[in-house]
Amino acid sequence: MACDPSVFEHVPIFSLLDVEERSVLAEHVELRRFAAGRRIYRAGDQGEKAYVVLTGKVQVVMVDEDNQEVVIDSPSTGEIFGLSSMLSAAPHQTTAITLEETRAIEIDRDDIAELLRRKPLAGLDMLTMVGRQFRAAQDLVRMRAARNPNEVIAEQFGMGDRVADAVARFGGSWSFITAFAVVLGVWVAVNVMLAVRAWDPYPFILLNLFLSMLAAVQAPVIMMSQNRQDAKDRVRSELDFAVNRKAEMEISQIAAKLHRIENQLDDIEHAVLGR
């Protein structure tokens, strides 16, 4: 079913086409309706078609190496999705799902080929907009952040770990030293002043007992906190390694995709210039 050519005025890749070129494209595309919650395509499906949203909402997601769903795009009215896989004839790396009842224009490679056959100069306008879109996609990849190390560490914390860290923080602070010095001073002064009535006369054996018990408990707790710090450092180093590995993989994928796009652009340029 043909669609209204004016729709393509608001689609970035087709926005530079003139009225006649949009009319040619509108003759060959298909109008599709998708119910809410419908999966339009999933990762791994062959990327034969792209879609332009007319009404409704669509969410494009990707599963990263942490098995978390990352929302890559939420195309709204007039926006296109699935374009890169359609142009490169490669499987989809994302999954597109409708959030509500959606009407969309379905475009395949044959539709683009027919447009270029009848209107070769339209390819130059499309090349301009495709280049802009892939530049924006590269910026999105560069800005993609890994999981926050502090959140990962917090998920692994237990009550004992929090208590150990709190004891270590207080035991290594000036507040503890000041309070401890005050308690010791008061203890010694009171017992000296009470003389024969003192509950802990010189050489303050009871005080030494309390100090020994405090040291016996405090030392293992502080060691527990130090072990936790070592575990935090390991988590951070593992996440740093994962980020570096992911960056390397994404750079390789981008390089391969840009190579495929370059080949596609060469084919379109040859068709436009009649070589």
Secondary structure, 3 states (H helix, E strand, C coil): CCCCHHHHHHCHHHCCCCHHHHHHHHCCCEEEEECCCCEEECCCCECCEEEEEEECCEEEEEECCCCCEEEEECCCCCCEECHHHHHHCCECCCEEEECCCEEEEEEEHHHHHHHHHHCCCHHHHHHHHHHHHHHHHHHHHHHCCCCCHHHHHHHCCCHHHHHHHHHHHHHCCHHHHHHHHHHHHHHHHHHHHHHHHCCCCCCCHHHHHHHHHHHHHHHHHHHHHHHHHHHHHHHHHHHHHHHHHHHHHHHHHHHHHHHHHHHHHHHHHHHHHCC
